[in-house]
Amino acid sequence: MGMMKRAIAAIAVASLASGFAGSIASANPTIVVDAATGRVLQQSDATRPWYPASLSKLMTAYTVFKALKAGRIDGGTPIVITPRAARQAPSKMGYPVGTLITVDDALKMLVVHSANDIAVALAEGTSGSIDKFADEMNANSRALGMAQSHWVNPNGLPDPRQVTSARDMAIIADAIITQFPQYASLFQIQTIQSGARVLRTHNALVYRYPGTDGMKTGFICASGFNVVATATRSGRKLITVVMGAATPKDRTNQAVALFESNYTNQGGGFFSKAPLLTDLAPSGYPGPSDIRDVACSRKKGGSDAAENADTAEVLPGEPGGPPVTVSPLLSSWVTAPPIAVGPYLGTRRPLFAFADAPVLLDRPARPANTKVAGKKGAVTAAGYADPAKALAVPPQLTDPKLNKGRKSLKKAANTKAVKAKPAKVVKPVDPKKKKKPQPQG
């Protein structure tokens, strides 16, 4: 009976997978891992080098988590949108230069909206610069055994030097799950709201595949559509990675098919012969493939059409609009209210957001006589705001045109109102009083 059930499940999965783009479906890297044991249940080219795109943000989040654990920053630490952060290509939050955001809100924007400007702000605010943060990302990769990964930026925007593999992305997902379980809910958030904007995660699985509890999607034309996803069924958590799908719908369907086939397979236990993640042999491929001709072909409408398809994958069908194709293994939409995020307007606190600030390994006592003299809001050499002086607030935060409706902004920013000099009062002439005669010449 058990073999019959497995055969039926295999036929169903094969039927679902038959709709995938032929050459890509058989060639793109995939892996499924049992999170409890770290054993590989299924894989195809899992150590093949691939462009991570926004999957890079999982390593960014992990690096920030380690900084939080070390006490270098905390969830309420404000970071600043620098000019470099503001110049990043979409997806982005688009806040003006000088806007402050707490680390806690920044992480939500990073994971849910995949905001490239926020990734840079987090990197600069955590480590002092992008280069220093990338060094930390690479050090973390080596410590975790991510042999195919190399990082040069925190957001995954195109750079031929930024590479990873499906196996390595499963390793970072497993590390986040096991080392930082307190942040698990971050990867389950479906929607955030900043002002009037409501922003959805691009991971359709958290809306439509029962048991999904994270993690992250990624897309650039060269990589195709990637996803790292986790799901739990009957207490069993699996990690599934799909790299290089031809469309966002293929990415979702491949992930579902892999989950389904391996939830019916009870292998991968502690006494299983399935290999560990770190035991997989390295790939013979010299470097990542560039599949832009598949993912962003002219026939499909190019990169703009691909990005629009990525967004449309997580939009429920509109009344009167085209019907949404529902896989037999995907449930109807399940949505939760959005979580509010936005600029930080609270009490000023120690800042770790200056591009030239040193990386603080811990929180030393504020050193004496090391103030940067001469300016309001002076900062100590250790990177702390001087508590004896009000913090200088960037003009972007006090411009009412950029902050319409924020009536408490000036008070929060500790700005001083310019006092206008009172005009001279001219007394009216009393008509009853006679003018003195003027001397005649």
C-alpha positions as CSV (number, residue, x, y, z in Angstrom):
1,M,0.0,0.0,0.0
2,G,2.8,2.4,0.9
3,M,4.5,1.8,-2.5
4,M,1.3,2.4,-4.3
5,K,0.8,5.8,-2.5
6,R,4.3,6.8,-3.4
7,A,3.7,5.8,-7.1
8,I,0.5,7.8,-7.2
9,A,2.3,10.8,-5.6
10,A,5.2,10.5,-8.1
11,I,2.8,10.5,-11.0
12,A,1.0,13.6,-9.7
13,V,4.3,15.4,-9.2
14,A,5.5,14.4,-12.7
15,S,2.3,15.6,-14.2
16,L,2.7,19.0,-12.4
17,A,6.3,19.3,-13.5
18,S,5.4,18.5,-17.1
19,G,4.4,22.1,-17.6
20,F,7.8,23.5,-16.9
21,A,10.0,25.0,-19.6
22,G,11.7,21.9,-20.9
23,S,15.5,22.6,-21.1
24,I,15.5,24.9,-18.0
25,A,13.4,22.4,-15.9
26,S,15.9,19.7,-16.4
27,A,19.0,21.9,-16.1
28,N,18.4,24.5,-13.4
29,P,19.9,23.7,-9.9
30,T,17.6,22.4,-7.2
31,I,18.0,20.9,-3.7
32,V,15.7,19.7,-0.9
33,V,17.1,19.3,2.6
34,D,15.7,17.9,5.8
35,A,16.2,20.9,8.2
36,A,16.3,18.6,11.3
37,T,19.2,16.6,10.1
38,G,20.9,18.6,7.4
39,R,20.6,15.7,5.0
40,V,20.0,16.1,1.3
41,L,16.8,14.4,0.2
42,Q,17.0,15.4,-3.5
43,Q,19.3,17.5,-5.6
44,S,20.2,18.4,-9.2
45,D,23.4,20.3,-9.9
46,A,23.2,21.7,-6.3
47,T,26.8,22.8,-6.3
48,R,26.7,24.4,-9.7
49,P,27.7,28.1,-9.5
50,W,24.8,30.4,-10.0
51,Y,24.0,34.1,-9.6
52,P,22.1,34.6,-6.3
53,A,20.3,37.8,-7.2
54,S,18.2,38.9,-4.1
55,L,18.9,35.6,-2.4
56,S,22.0,37.5,-1.3
57,K,19.8,39.2,1.2
58,L,19.6,36.0,3.2
59,M,23.3,36.3,3.9
60,T,22.8,40.0,4.5
61,A,20.2,39.2,7.1
62,Y,22.4,36.6,8.7
63,T,25.3,39.0,9.0
64,V,23.0,41.6,10.6
65,F,21.7,38.9,13.0
66,K,25.3,38.2,14.1
67,A,25.9,41.9,14.7
68,L,22.7,42.1,16.7
69,K,23.8,39.1,18.8
70,A,27.3,40.7,19.3
71,G,25.6,43.8,20.6
72,R,27.1,46.1,17.9
73,I,23.6,47.2,17.1
74,D,20.1,46.5,18.3
75,G,16.6,46.5,16.8
76,G,16.0,50.1,17.7
77,T,19.3,51.4,16.3
78,P,18.7,54.0,13.6
79,I,20.5,53.7,10.3
80,V,20.6,56.3,7.6
81,I,19.8,56.4,3.9
82,T,23.1,57.5,2.5
83,P,23.5,58.9,-1.1
84,R,25.0,55.5,-2.1
85,A,22.0,53.7,-0.7
86,A,19.5,56.1,-2.4
87,R,21.2,55.5,-5.8
88,Q,20.5,51.7,-5.8
89,A,18.2,50.3,-8.5
90,P,14.7,49.0,-7.7
91,S,13.3,47.2,-5.9
92,K,13.7,49.9,-3.3
93,M,11.8,51.9,-0.6
94,G,12.9,55.2,-2.2
95,Y,13.3,57.2,1.0
96,P,15.2,60.5,0.6
97,V,18.8,60.8,1.6
98,G,19.2,61.4,5.3
99,T,16.0,59.4,6.3
100,L,16.6,57.4,9.5
101,I,15.2,53.8,9.8
102,T,15.5,51.4,12.7
103,V,17.3,48.1,12.1
104,D,14.1,46.3,13.0
105,D,12.0,48.0,10.3
106,A,14.9,47.8,7.8
107,L,15.0,44.0,8.2
108,K,11.3,43.8,7.4
109,M,11.8,46.0,4.3
110,L,14.9,43.9,3.3
111,V,13.1,40.5,3.5
112,V,9.6,41.4,2.4
113,H,10.1,44.1,-0.3
114,S,13.6,43.0,-1.1
115,A,14.6,46.7,-0.9
116,N,18.1,47.3,-2.5
117,D,18.5,50.7,-0.9
118,I,17.8,49.3,2.5
119,A,20.3,46.5,2.1
120,V,23.0,49.1,1.5
121,A,21.9,51.2,4.5
122,L,22.0,48.1,6.7
123,A,25.5,47.2,5.4
124,E,26.8,50.7,6.0
125,G,25.1,51.0,9.3
126,T,26.3,47.6,10.6
127,S,29.9,47.6,9.4
128,G,30.7,51.1,8.3
129,S,30.9,50.5,4.6
130,I,29.8,48.0,1.9
131,D,33.3,46.6,1.5
132,K,33.6,45.9,5.2
133,F,30.1,44.3,5.3
134,A,31.0,42.1,2.2
135,D,34.1,41.0,4.1
136,E,31.9,39.9,6.9
137,M,29.5,38.1,4.5
138,N,32.5,36.2,3.0
139,A,33.9,35.3,6.5
140,N,30.4,34.0,7.5
141,S,30.3,32.0,4.3
142,R,33.6,30.3,5.0
143,A,32.7,29.6,8.5
144,L,29.5,27.9,7.4
145,G,31.2,25.9,4.6
146,M,29.5,27.7,1.7
147,A,32.3,26.7,-0.8
148,Q,30.7,28.2,-3.9
149,S,29.8,31.6,-2.6
150,H,31.4,35.0,-2.9
151,W,29.9,38.3,-2.0
152,V,30.7,41.9,-3.1
153,N,27.4,43.6,-2.3
154,P,24.5,43.1,0.2
155,N,21.6,43.2,-2.2
156,G,22.4,40.9,-5.2
157,L,22.3,43.5,-7.9
158,P,24.2,42.3,-11.0
159,D,27.9,41.8,-10.5
160,P,29.8,38.9,-12.2
161,R,31.8,38.3,-9.0
162,Q,28.7,37.6,-6.8
163,V,28.1,33.9,-7.0
164,T,26.6,31.1,-4.9
165,S,24.9,27.7,-5.4
166,A,21.7,26.0,-4.5
167,R,23.6,23.9,-1.9
168,D,25.1,27.1,-0.3
169,M,21.7,28.8,-0.2
170,A,20.3,25.8,1.6
171,I,23.2,26.1,4.1
172,I,22.5,29.7,4.9
173,A,18.8,28.9,5.2
174,D,19.6,26.1,7.7
175,A,22.0,28.4,9.6
176,I,19.3,31.1,10.0
177,I,16.7,28.5,11.2
178,T,19.0,26.8,13.7
179,Q,21.1,29.8,14.9
180,F,18.5,32.5,14.9
181,P,15.1,31.0,15.5
182,Q,13.9,34.2,17.2
183,Y,13.8,35.8,13.7
184,A,11.7,33.0,12.1
185,S,8.5,35.2,11.9
186,L,10.4,37.8,9.9
187,F,10.4,35.5,6.9
188,Q,6.7,34.7,7.2
189,I,5.6,38.3,6.7
190,Q,3.4,38.6,3.6
191,T,2.9,42.4,3.4
192,I,4.3,45.6,4.8
193,Q,2.9,49.1,4.7
194,S,4.9,52.4,4.5
195,G,2.6,55.4,4.4
196,A,0.1,54.7,1.7
197,R,2.2,52.0,0.0
198,V,1.3,48.4,0.6
199,L,4.2,46.1,-0.5
200,R,3.9,42.3,-0.9
201,T,6.6,39.6,-0.7
202,H,7.4,38.0,-4.0
203,N,7.3,34.6,-2.5
204,A,3.9,33.3,-3.6
205,L,4.3,30.1,-1.5
206,V,3.6,32.0,1.7
207,Y,0.2,32.9,0.4
208,R,-0.7,29.7,-1.4
209,Y,1.2,26.6,-0.3
210,P,0.0,25.2,3.1
211,G,2.8,25.0,5.7
212,T,5.2,27.5,4.0
213,D,7.0,29.5,6.7
214,G,9.7,31.5,4.6
215,M,12.1,32.5,3.1
216,K,13.2,34.6,0.1
217,T,13.0,35.0,-3.7
218,G,15.5,36.5,-6.1
219,F,15.6,37.6,-9.7
220,I,17.9,39.2,-12.2
221,C,17.9,38.4,-15.9
222,A,21.2,36.5,-15.7
223,S,20.0,34.2,-12.9
224,G,16.4,33.7,-13.8
225,F,13.9,33.2,-11.0
226,N,15.3,31.8,-7.7
227,V,13.7,30.9,-4.4
228,V,14.7,29.5,-1.1
229,A,11.6,28.2,0.7
230,T,10.9,26.4,3.9
231,A,7.7,24.6,4.9
232,T,6.6,22.5,7.9
233,R,4.2,19.6,7.7
234,S,3.4,17.3,10.7
235,G,6.4,18.8,12.5
236,R,8.8,18.1,9.7
237,K,10.6,21.1,8.2
238,L,12.1,21.0,4.7
239,I,14.3,23.5,2.9
240,T,13.8,23.7,-0.9
241,V,15.9,25.8,-3.2
242,V,15.2,26.4,-6.9
243,M,17.6,28.4,-9.0
244,G,17.2,29.6,-12.6
245,A,13.5,29.0,-13.3
246,A,12.3,30.5,-16.6
247,T,9.3,32.3,-15.1
248,P,8.1,33.1,-11.6
249,K,5.2,30.6,-12.1
250,D,7.7,27.9,-13.0
251,R,9.7,28.8,-9.8
252,T,6.6,28.4,-7.6
253,N,5.5,25.2,-9.3
254,Q,8.9,23.6,-9.1
255,A,9.2,24.4,-5.4
256,V,5.8,22.9,-4.7
257,A,6.6,19.8,-6.7
258,L,9.8,19.3,-4.8
259,F,8.1,19.8,-1.4
260,E,5.3,17.3,-2.3
261,S,7.6,14.6,-3.6
262,N,9.8,14.7,-0.5
263,Y,7.0,15.0,2.0
264,T,5.8,11.6,0.7
265,N,9.4,10.3,1.1
266,Q,10.2,9.7,4.7
267,G,14.0,9.3,4.1
268,G,16.7,11.6,5.4
269,G,16.5,10.6,9.1
270,F,19.4,10.5,11.5
271,F,20.3,7.0,10.3
272,S,19.8,7.7,6.7
273,K,22.5,7.3,4.1
274,A,21.5,10.5,2.5
275,P,24.5,12.9,2.2
276,L,24.9,15.9,4.4
277,L,24.9,19.3,2.8
278,T,28.6,19.7,3.3
279,D,29.3,16.3,1.8
280,L,28.2,17.2,-1.7
281,A,31.0,17.1,-4.3
282,P,31.9,20.4,-6.0
283,S,30.6,21.1,-9.5
284,G,32.7,20.8,-12.6
285,Y,31.2,24.0,-14.0
286,P,33.8,26.8,-14.1
287,G,31.3,29.6,-13.4
288,P,27.6,30.6,-13.4
289,S,25.4,30.4,-16.5
290,D,23.8,33.5,-17.8
291,I,20.2,32.7,-18.8
292,R,19.0,36.1,-19.7
293,D,18.0,34.8,-23.2
294,V,15.5,32.6,-21.4
295,A,14.3,34.7,-18.5
296,C,14.3,38.0,-20.3
297,S,13.9,37.1,-23.9
298,R,12.5,39.6,-26.4
299,K,9.7,37.2,-27.1
300,K,8.6,37.5,-23.5
301,G,8.9,41.3,-23.5
302,G,12.4,41.7,-22.0
303,S,13.4,42.5,-18.4
304,D,10.4,44.8,-17.7
305,A,8.0,42.1,-18.6
306,A,9.9,39.6,-16.4
307,E,9.8,42.0,-13.4
308,N,6.1,42.6,-13.9
309,A,5.5,38.8,-14.0
310,D,7.4,38.5,-10.8
311,T,5.1,41.0,-9.1
312,A,1.9,39.6,-10.7
313,E,2.8,36.1,-9.3
314,V,1.8,37.3,-5.8
315,L,-1.3,39.3,-6.8
316,P,-4.7,37.6,-6.3
317,G,-7.1,37.6,-9.3
318,E,-9.0,40.9,-9.7
319,P,-12.7,40.8,-10.3
320,G,-13.3,40.9,-14.1
321,G,-9.6,40.4,-14.8
322,P,-7.9,37.4,-16.3
323,P,-8.3,34.1,-14.3
324,V,-5.4,33.0,-12.0
325,T,-4.1,29.6,-13.0
326,V,-4.1,27.5,-9.8
327,S,-2.0,24.4,-9.5
328,P,-3.8,21.4,-7.9
329,L,-1.2,21.5,-5.1
330,L,-1.7,25.2,-4.3
331,S,-4.5,26.3,-2.0
332,S,-6.6,29.5,-2.3
333,W,-5.1,32.8,-1.2
334,V,-4.5,33.3,2.6
335,T,-3.6,36.8,3.5
336,A,-2.7,38.6,6.7
337,P,-2.9,42.4,7.5
338,P,0.1,44.4,6.5
339,I,2.8,45.3,9.1
340,A,3.5,49.0,9.4
341,V,7.1,50.3,8.8
342,G,8.5,53.7,8.1
343,P,11.1,56.4,8.9
344,Y,12.4,56.7,12.4
345,L,11.3,59.8,14.3
346,G,12.0,58.9,17.9
347,T,14.6,59.8,20.4
348,R,18.1,60.1,18.9
349,R,20.3,57.2,19.9
350,P,23.9,55.9,19.2
351,L,24.5,55.9,15.5
352,F,26.3,53.3,13.5
353,A,25.5,54.8,10.1
354,F,28.5,56.8,9.0
355,A,30.3,55.4,6.0
356,D,33.7,55.9,7.7
357,A,32.7,54.7,11.2
358,P,34.8,51.7,12.5
359,V,33.1,48.4,13.1
360,L,32.3,48.2,16.8
361,L,32.9,44.7,18.1
362,D,31.2,45.5,21.3
363,R,29.8,48.5,23.2
364,P,32.7,50.1,25.0
365,A,32.2,53.0,27.4
366,R,32.1,56.3,25.7
367,P,35.7,57.5,25.6
368,A,36.5,60.9,27.3
369,N,37.8,63.9,25.4
370,T,37.3,62.3,21.9
371,K,34.5,64.5,20.6
372,V,34.5,65.8,17.1
373,A,34.4,69.5,18.0
374,G,32.8,72.4,16.4
375,K,29.5,71.0,15.2
376,K,26.0,70.5,16.6
377,G,25.4,66.8,17.1
378,A,29.1,65.9,17.4
379,V,30.0,62.3,17.3
380,T,32.6,60.6,19.4
381,A,35.6,58.8,17.8
382,A,34.0,55.5,18.7
383,G,31.0,56.3,16.5
384,Y,28.6,57.3,19.3
385,A,26.5,60.4,19.3
386,D,27.5,62.8,22.0
387,P,24.6,62.6,24.5
388,A,25.4,66.1,25.8
389,K,24.5,67.7,22.4
390,A,21.4,67.5,20.2
391,L,21.9,65.5,17.1
392,A,22.0,67.4,13.9
393,V,19.1,66.4,11.7
394,P,19.5,66.2,7.9
395,P,17.4,68.8,6.1
396,Q,15.5,66.1,4.2
397,L,13.8,65.2,7.5
398,T,12.6,68.7,8.2
399,D,11.3,69.5,4.7
400,P,7.5,69.5,5.0
401,K,7.2,68.8,1.3
402,L,8.9,65.4,1.9
403,N,7.1,64.7,5.1
404,K,3.5,65.8,4.6
405,G,1.3,65.0,7.5
406,R,4.1,64.5,10.1
407,K,3.2,67.3,12.4
408,S,5.5,66.1,15.2
409,L,8.6,66.0,13.0
410,K,10.1,69.4,14.0
411,K,9.6,68.6,17.7
412,A,11.2,65.1,17.3
413,A,14.1,66.6,15.3
414,N,14.9,69.1,18.1
415,T,15.0,71.9,15.7
416,K,14.9,75.5,16.9
417,A,12.3,77.9,15.5
418,V,13.8,81.0,14.0
419,K,12.5,83.9,16.0
420,A,11.7,86.9,13.8
421,K,12.5,90.3,15.2
422,P,9.4,92.3,16.2
423,A,8.5,95.1,13.9
424,K,8.6,98.7,15.2
425,V,5.2,99.9,16.3
426,V,4.2,103.2,14.8
427,K,1.9,105.2,17.1
428,P,-1.0,107.0,15.5
429,V,-0.9,110.8,15.6
430,D,-3.4,112.3,18.0
431,P,-5.3,115.1,16.0
432,K,-6.1,117.0,19.2
433,K,-2.5,117.7,19.8
434,K,-1.3,120.9,17.9
435,K,1.9,120.9,16.1
436,K,4.5,123.3,17.3
437,P,5.1,126.1,14.9
438,Q,8.2,125.6,12.8
439,P,10.8,128.3,13.0
440,Q,10.8,130.5,10.0
441,G,14.0,131.4,8.1
